[in-house]
Amino acid sequence: MYQVHVKTQFAGPDVHIALVKLLKYLEKKYLDAVEVTDEGDYWETEDRARLEKNFDTLTHFIKVVGDALENYQGPMPEDGSPRSLADLIEKILREKLGKGGND
């Protein structure tokens, strides 16, 4: 069993579609039991509009999270442990996303 992970979010929908087409071709011609998890839903639907909407939604949330973390002005955890940092990030995001969720 082999696993491959590919991130196409920053490559755009055209690259994503090309990759799905390639995988479907390889599956049909050479491979058995291919399993694909496609966050853009294109593998299952081949619906470009849906793929573009999913890309836009994910891009929006990446920006919201990036802005929230970049603009944080509060204190950093004193102990500097990974757990304390994870708790702080969770707190920042809950505060940011809790105020309407879709800033």
C-alpha angles and dihedrals in degrees: 000000000000129000127201127183123200127183113204100163093106095037094062137231096295092059090043091053092047091051092049090050090050092049092048090050092049091047092052096044106032116004139072128206100008113181119195128186106199116183088191091058091225095121090061102034109023084214109148094191091054091047091051091048091051091048091050093048094049092045089052093052093045087055093047092050092045092050093047093052095040093051097045109129101176131102122292120233110279096218093048092215120156089241092054091048091049090050091051092049090050090050092049093049094045089053093046098043095036090068096076097319098236106067 
